[in-house]
Structure formats: structure tokens, C-alpha cells
Amino acid sequence: MKQLFFFSAFICLSLLLPLSSEAQETALKVGVTDVFAPMCIRNDQGKLVGYEVDLLQEIGKRINKTIELQVIDWSRKDELLDSRSVDLLASGLNVTPERRKIYAFTMPFIKNAQAIVVAADSSIRSKSDLAGKTVCMEAGTFSVPAVEKFKDASGKGIAKLEQLPGADGCLKALLDGSADASVQDSLPASYYVANSPGVFHILAENFGENEIAFGLRKTDAELLAQFDKALAAIKADGTLDRITKKWFGAAKKDYK
């Protein structure tokens, strides 16, 4: 009877103790936003879904890690990564020379661009056609200065730059005629165009291209190597193409 009592007490105590460091190390906390379609958004049930969500889950399976998505204040992302509140950053993280000084980036897995989006029936068909037009952008987008400085061959720039809280507002502005064009990330733009056939058009020209990757701490070399190995395999075996087709409507070879 005493043996049974001590065994039961041991089990209860074990349940109250925190997880071992080994168990905790199998979970990766990923800092994300939930407003960057289709990288990470909420579905009708409030669950986080998206291109990068699927990709992270696939990587997690291959490196034997549990992925824990944490919606964060994106303006505090550097602080949260540095303090180890999160282990890495996702949600369309653009690779830039400035950010390379801060993060250890994984290999890029998709390309992004500052796309020029117009209504399908718009007469604007090239970047030069933006001269004298009203352009809408999400406030704070890093390509705002480039659009403000834009000039066509005759030296004429845009007539007005309208900045709104979100890129989706700019798409609405195209439809109601309050804006002639919108410059925004090509990833959400491609997603909206694919899901609204015949409504919008993305021009061949843009305001610059860059790549998307996951951002880690520079001290996490081992985790970075694990991610890169998994990403290389995911690209090679066609899994990345399948995820891309699911969220963008086509397996974009130029995104690899």
C-alpha cells in the first residue's frame, strides 16, 4: 500500500513540474503578424493559416520541432527576437542589406516585389503611365520614397500619393476610382488577383524586387543550418511548389 501511495505521489508531482529543458527545446516560437495575406492570416474560425504557416509546419516535421505561432507587435519584432520571446520571425520578412546586419536569414524561399496594381480596365499599362496619376500605398511601406521620387522620361511625377492603413484599402480605392494605381507587396497582390479574376491587373514593371526568408538570431547557427537543410529538401522534392500552388494559384518557378 505504501508503495502504491509513493508511486501515486510521484506521478502527481511529475505532472506539476515544468517541462524538461529537452521537451521545451522541441518547440519553436515564431513571431508573426496575421494581416499579411496569404503568408499568415486568420480563417473564418480565427485559426492562423497561410503560405508560411504551411511551410513552417512542414519544416517543423522535418527537423522534429513543434511550431508555435505567436502574433506579435511587428514594430517590436527586433526586441522580441533579441530577448528570446520568439525564436524566429516570419510573415513576409523582406531580405535587405540593413536587415542582414541584424538577422541570420535562412535561404530565401519566395520572391517579393513592390508591384504596381491597377484595375483590370485601367489604361495604365507601364510605370511611365503613373505620371500625373493618384497612387495609393500602405502607410510606412519601404518603397514610399521611390514612388515619391518617380519621374517619367519628361520629368513628370505622380500627381498625388495616398497612404492608407492597409493595402486592401488601396485595392478598394482602385475599384471606387479614388486611386489610379497602387504600389504594394506583390505577394498579397498576387493572392488577391488570383482570387478576384478579371478585377485587377499587375504590371510587368515594379518598384524593386527582393526575397523573403525567415529571420533568426545570428547566434543560432545550428538552428539556421537545420532550417536551410529542410528548405533545400522541400524545394527539391516539389513540396514548395505544392504549397505555392495552394496559396497563389500556380507553382511560380520564378519564386524559387
N, C-alpha and C positions, 0 to 999 in steps of 0.2 A: 504493500500500500504506500509506504514511504517513497519507494522508487517511482511509483506512478505519480505521486504528488510532485516530486522534484522534477520529473520529466515534463509534466504539465506546466510547472512554473517556468522551466527553461524555455518552452515553446512560447509562452506568453511574453516573457522578457525579450525573446528574439524578435517578436512582432513589433515591440515598442521601440527597439533600437533603430537608428537610421540605417539606410542602405550602406553597404560597404563601399569603400572608395572604388573598388573594381566595378561594382554594379553602376555607380554613378558615372564612371568614365565611359560607359557604353552609350550614354545619352549625349546628344549634341544639341545645344540650344542655338537656334538660328533666328537672328533678328530680321524681321520682315515688315513691310507695310502691306495693307490689304486693299490698296486702291490703285495698284499698277497692273491693269489688265493687259494680257492674260497671265502675267508672271505669278501673281499671288492676289487672289480676290476671294470674296465670300460668295458662296452659292445661296440659293433661296432658303436653305436651312441654317445659314450662318456659318457653315464649315469652310475652312480655308482650302481652296483648290487652285490649280493653275499649272502653268508650264514648269516653273521652277519647283513647285510643290511635288509634282510627279518626278522630276529629275532628282531632287533631293532624296525622296523616298527610295528611288532606285539605287542611288549611291549608298544610302544607309544600309540597304540589304547586302550590297557587295562588300562593304567594309565592316559589317557586323556592328552597326551603330543605330541606335534609336534616334530619330529626328524629332525634335520638339520645336515647333514653330512658335515664336513669341512676337506678337505685334508690338512694335516699339515706336517711340517718338523719333522719326527719321533724322531730325535735326540733332539728336543726341547719340547718333549711331557710333561715332568715334569713341565717345566717352564710355558707352556701354560695352563696346568691344574691348577697350583697354582695361576696364575694371573687371572683366571676365563675367559680366552679367549675361553676355551672349558669347558663343564660341566662334561664330562667323556671321557674315551679312549676306543677304540675298536681295530679291526684289529689284531686278534690273540694274545692278550696280555697274555703272559705266567705268571702263578701264581708262584712266587718264594719267598723264605723266605726274601730275600733282598727287593723285591718289596712290600711285606706286611708291611714293615716299612714305606712305602711312600703312598700307596694307600689303600682305603677301597674297597676290592674286593666284587663283587656280588657272589652269589653261582656259581660255575663252571657249564658250560653247554656242554662242549665237551672236550675230551682228546686229547693231542698232544704228540708226541714222536719225538726223534731225530732218524728218520728212516734210515735204510740202503737200498738204492735203487740201483739195478743193471739192466742191460739189460736182457730181458727175456731168452736169450740163454746163459747167463753167467754161468760159472762153480762155481761161488761164491754162496754158499748156507748157510753159517753161518758166524758169526762175526770173528771166528778164520781164515777163508779163506782170510781175509783182509791183513794178514801178507805178506809183500813183494809186495803189490799192490799199485797202484796210486789211491788216494781218492780225490774226488772233493767236495768242500763245498762253501757255500756262505760266503764271507768275513765278519768277525765280528760275526758270529754265536756263541752263548754262549757255544756250545758244542765242539768248536775247540780244547780247551785244552785236553778234554777227548780223542779225536781222536788222538791227537799228542802223548799222553801218552800210548795209547793202545799197549798191548803186548799179543801175543798168549801164549799157555802153554809152549813153548820152549823159550820164552823171545824175540821173533822176532816181530818187529813193522811194520807199513806200510812203503813202500819204499818212497813215496812222497805224500805231501799234497798240492793240487792245490786249491787256493782260487780265486773265480770269483765274479763279482759284484752281480750276481743273481743266484738263484737256477735253473732257467730254462736253464742257460748256462751249468750247470753241467749235466743236462739231455741230452743236445746236445753232451756233451763230452762223455757220455756213448755210444751214437749212433755212433760217429765217431771213437771210440776206444782210444781217448786220456786220458780217465779215466776208471778205472775198476769198481769203485763204487762211490756212492755219499751219504753223510750223510746230511740229511736236514729235515725240519719240515714235519711230517707225514701228516698234513692237506693238504697242496698244493700237496704233493707227491701222496696222495690218490686220489685227484682230477684229476691229470694228468694221473695216472694209469687207473682210471675209464674211462677217455676219450680217452685213447690210448690202447685198449685191445690187449694183446699179444706182447706189445712193451717193457714194464718194469715189474720188479718184486720187491716187497718189502719183505725183510727178516723178519722172525718172531722175531729175536733179534734186539735190538736197543741200542742207547747210552743214554738211560734215558727217563722217561716219566714225563709229567706234565699236568696240567689242564689249560684251557682257561676260562677267565672271563672278565667282564667289570671292569675298574678301575675308581673309583670316589675319590673325596677328602674325607679325614677322617672326616671332619666337616659336610658332607652331609648325616647324619644318616637317615633322613626322606626319601630322595630320594633312598637311598640304600634299605630301607625296602620296598618301592614301587616296585623296580626292583626285589627284591627277591620274593615277593609275586606273581608278574606276571610270573616270570620264573618258579616258582613251579607249577603254573596253566598250563603253556604252556607245561611243561614236562608231567603233569598228564593227560591232555586231548588229547595227541597224536600230538599236533601241532609241537613240536620239532622234532619228528620222521619224519613228512611230510617234514619239511624244510631240514632235514639232507638227506633224500632220494633224494630230488630235486637236491642237490648240490654234494652229494658224491655217488649217485647211489644205496645206501642202507641205511636203518634206523639202524645205528650202535648202538646196545644196550649197548656196552661196552663204548660208549662215554658219557653216562649219569651219 
